Amino acid sequence: MVRRKPGTLLPLETEILAVALSMLRAGDATFHGFGLAQTMREQCGSRSLTAHGTLYKALSRLEEFGLLTSRWQDEPSADEGRPRRRLYELTGEGARVAERARAEQALAPPSRIASEPA
């Protein structure tokens, strides 16, 4: 397994922050993991979510880094059989990291397709 350098994010984590920032700007300050996954697929055509466990592990890491906060949803679920859900929220630092990643991506040259001649 490849170890990451301290202070670096995985592509999935960067994508989560970018989508959380766009949701915040659209007026959704909090989000559930499942709703985030749906938005990621809609906005980015995200292929980085191989399983929902992948998403929730990444959300947990982002919370450990101080880029997200979470809490249990207080209001009872309309669907009695469904368990409680966590609400996530982008922190100020998370928004700054997302903005920085977005700016870096905008400056990066477009990646070439492997079959194109160099």
C-alpha positions in Angstrom: 0.0 0.0 0.0 1.3 3.5 -0.9 1.5 5.9 2.0 0.5 9.4 1.5 2.6 12.4 2.4 1.3 14.3 5.5 -1.0 17.1 4.5 -2.0 15.6 1.1 -5.5 14.5 0.1 -6.5 11.5 -2.0 -8.4 12.4 -5.2 -11.6 11.1 -3.7 -11.2 13.4 -0.6 -10.6 16.4 -2.9 -13.7 15.5 -4.9 -15.8 15.2 -1.8 -14.6 18.7 -0.6 -15.3 20.2 -4.0 -18.8 18.8 -4.1 -19.5 19.8 -0.5 -18.4 23.4 -1.4 -20.7 23.5 -4.4 -23.6 22.2 -2.2 -22.8 24.9 0.4 -22.9 27.6 -2.3 -26.2 26.2 -3.5 -27.6 26.7 0.0 -27.1 23.2 1.4 -24.9 23.7 4.4 -25.3 20.1 5.7 -25.5 16.9 3.8 -25.8 13.1 4.3 -23.3 10.7 2.9 -25.9 9.1 0.5 -27.0 12.5 -0.8 -23.3 13.5 -1.3 -22.7 10.3 -3.3 -25.7 11.1 -5.5 -24.5 14.7 -6.1 -21.0 13.4 -6.9 -22.3 11.1 -9.5 -24.5 13.8 -11.0 -22.0 16.6 -11.0 -18.8 14.8 -11.7 -19.8 11.4 -13.1 -17.8 10.2 -10.1 -16.3 6.8 -10.7 -14.2 6.9 -7.5 -17.0 5.5 -5.3 -16.5 1.8 -5.6 -18.7 1.2 -2.5 -20.4 3.4 0.1 -17.9 2.1 2.6 -15.2 4.0 0.5 -17.2 7.2 0.9 -17.7 6.9 4.6 -14.1 6.1 5.3 -13.1 9.2 3.3 -15.7 11.3 5.2 -14.2 10.1 8.5 -10.7 10.9 7.4 -11.8 14.4 6.3 -13.4 14.9 9.7 -10.2 13.8 11.5 -8.3 16.4 9.4 -10.7 19.1 10.6 -12.1 19.7 7.1 -15.6 18.4 7.9 -17.7 18.2 11.0 -20.5 15.7 11.6 -23.4 15.1 14.0 -26.3 12.7 14.3 -29.5 14.0 12.8 -31.9 15.0 15.6 -35.2 14.8 13.9 -36.8 11.4 13.7 -36.8 9.7 10.3 -40.1 9.6 8.4 -39.2 6.1 7.4 -39.4 4.3 10.8 -37.2 1.3 9.7 -34.3 3.5 8.7 -31.4 4.1 11.1 -30.4 7.6 12.2 -28.2 9.5 9.7 -25.1 11.6 10.1 -25.2 15.2 8.9 -21.8 16.5 7.6 -20.8 20.1 7.2 -17.8 21.7 5.5 -15.6 23.6 8.0 -14.0 27.0 7.1 -10.7 25.2 6.6 -12.4 22.6 4.5 -13.8 25.3 2.3 -10.3 26.9 1.9 -8.8 23.6 1.0 -11.5 23.0 -1.6 -11.0 26.4 -3.1 -7.2 25.9 -3.3 -7.7 22.4 -4.9 -10.2 23.9 -7.4 -7.7 26.7 -8.3 -4.8 24.2 -8.7 -7.0 22.0 -10.9 -7.9 25.0 -13.1 -4.2 25.8 -13.6 -3.2 22.2 -14.4 -2.7 21.3 -18.0 -5.4 18.9 -19.4 -4.3 15.3 -19.1 -3.6 13.5 -22.3 -5.2 10.2 -23.3 -2.6 7.4 -23.1 -3.2 6.4 -26.7 -2.4 9.9 -28.0 1.1 10.3 -29.5 3.4 12.4 -27.3 
